[in-house]
Amino acid sequence: GPWARCARLLCCPLVALAWLGGCAEPVPETVVTIDSAPESGATLLLPGGIEKTTPATLRGLPPGSLDILLKQENYRDTEDVIRIEAGPPQSFVIEMEPLVGYLTVTSTPPGADVILDGETRIGKTPIQKHPVRIGEHQYEVRLKNYYGYTSDLMDVKADHQYGLNTTVALKPQEAKLLVTSRPTGADIWLNGAKQARLTPTEFTLLPGNYIVD
């Protein structure tokens, strides 16, 4: 029991005891792991000028509140307070907010798909102030029956806005219409308008619906 433990400890001159109505139990060491999200590798700053890199494992911190600061390229500085408790190891994942710029894309005609960096569809035009992580990016505008458009490479900076006063004018693709008749030499009307040519002939037209007479 506790008295037997105390008796054994009193026989050892190297052990110091705090007498508080019984024999003191040792306080378990604190073990804390701190990581950053969505990416590791952030600089972790602790009181006293201590600097680590996430994921960082800290041992022997006193229980209680701990103020921390995370810094990482392309992310906003993040402050947080974590609560350290004695006992089993603790893990904390601190979410960091990416630095972004904002992209606006409009087109004529509207309703075109906008593809960012060749792989991510961010919606259909018009797109207003879509957040884009800082760095270099390109976007494409695609619409059925129209030639696609690819933007120049953009160097997106934090909190800047891109494309606010730019409208992408999509060029229609050409369609071919071959009109024949038996016998040949017939007059042709397209959407009620008489054409100068006779059958057989081929027209280059904009994509769409046509009435042929």
Residue pairs with C-beta under 8 A, 6 or more apart in sequence:
2 22
2 23
3 23
5 23
6 17
6 22
6 23
9 15
9 17
9 23
10 17
17 23
17 24
18 24
27 86
28 86
28 87
29 59
29 60
30 58
30 59
30 60
30 61
30 62
30 63
30 84
30 85
30 86
30 90
31 57
31 58
31 59
31 89
31 90
32 57
32 58
32 59
32 61
32 82
32 84
32 89
32 90
32 91
32 92
33 55
33 56
33 57
33 58
33 89
33 90
33 91
33 92
34 44
34 52
34 54
34 55
34 56
34 58
34 68
34 82
34 91
34 92
34 94
35 54
35 55
35 56
35 91
35 92
35 93
35 94
36 42
36 44
36 54
36 55
36 70
36 72
36 78
36 93
36 94
36 96
37 93
37 94
37 95
37 96
38 95
38 96
38 98
39 72
39 75
39 96
40 54
40 55
41 53
41 54
41 72
42 53
42 54
42 70
42 71
42 72
42 75
42 96
43 51
43 52
43 53
43 54
43 70
43 71
43 72
44 51
44 52
44 53
44 54
44 56
44 68
44 69
44 70
45 51
45 68
45 69
45 70
45 71
46 52
46 58
46 66
46 68
47 66
47 67
52 58
54 70
54 94
61 84
62 84
63 84
63 85
63 86
64 83
64 84
65 81
65 82
65 83
65 84
66 81
66 82
66 83
66 84
67 79
67 80
67 81
68 79
68 80
68 81
68 82
68 94
69 77
69 78
69 79
70 77
70 78
70 79
70 80
70 94
70 96
71 77
72 96
74 98
74 99
74 133
74 134
74 135
75 96
75 97
75 98
75 99
76 96
76 97
76 98
76 99
78 94
78 95
78 96
78 97
80 94
82 92
84 90
98 133
98 134
99 133
99 134
99 158
99 159
100 131
100 132
100 133
100 134
100 156
100 158
100 159
101 131
101 132
101 134
101 156
101 157
101 158
101 159
101 160
101 161
101 162
102 129
102 130
102 131
102 132
102 159
102 160
102 161
102 162
103 116
103 122
103 127
103 129
103 130
103 131
103 132
103 137
103 139
103 154
103 156
103 161
103 162
103 163
104 126
104 127
104 128
104 129
104 130
104 161
104 162
104 163
104 164
104 166
105 114
105 125
105 126
105 127
105 130
105 139
105 141
105 163
105 168
106 125
106 126
106 127
106 163
106 166
106 167
106 168
107 125
107 126
107 141
107 143
107 149
107 167
107 168
107 169
107 170
108 167
108 168
108 169
108 170
109 143
109 146
109 170
110 124
110 125
110 126
111 124
111 125
111 143
112 124
112 125
112 141
112 142
112 143
112 146
112 168
112 170
113 121
113 123
113 124
113 141
113 142
113 143
114 121
114 122
114 123
114 124
114 125
114 127
114 139
114 140
114 141
115 121
115 122
115 139
115 140
115 141
115 142
116 122
116 132
116 137
116 138
116 139
117 137
117 138
117 139
118 138
118 140
122 130
122 139
123 130
125 141
125 168
129 161
132 156
132 162
133 156
134 156
134 157
134 158
135 155
135 156
136 153
136 154
136 155
136 156
137 153
137 154
137 156
138 150
138 151
138 152
138 153
138 154
139 150
139 151
139 154
140 148
140 149
140 150
140 151
141 148
141 149
141 168
141 170
142 148
143 170
145 172
145 173
145 175
145 207
146 170
146 171
146 172
146 173
147 170
147 171
147 172
147 173
149 168
149 170
154 162
156 162
172 206
172 207
173 207
174 204
174 205
174 206
175 204
175 205
175 206
175 207
175 208
176 202
176 203
176 204
176 205
177 202
177 203
177 205
177 210
177 212
178 200
178 201
178 202
178 203
179 188
179 199
179 200
179 201
179 202
179 203
179 212
180 199
180 200
181 199
181 200
184 198
184 199
184 200
185 198
185 199
186 198
186 199
187 194
187 195
187 198
188 194
188 195
188 197
188 198
188 199
188 201
188 212
188 213
189 195
189 211
189 212
189 213
190 203
190 205
190 210
190 211
190 212
191 210
191 211
192 211
192 213
195 201
195 203
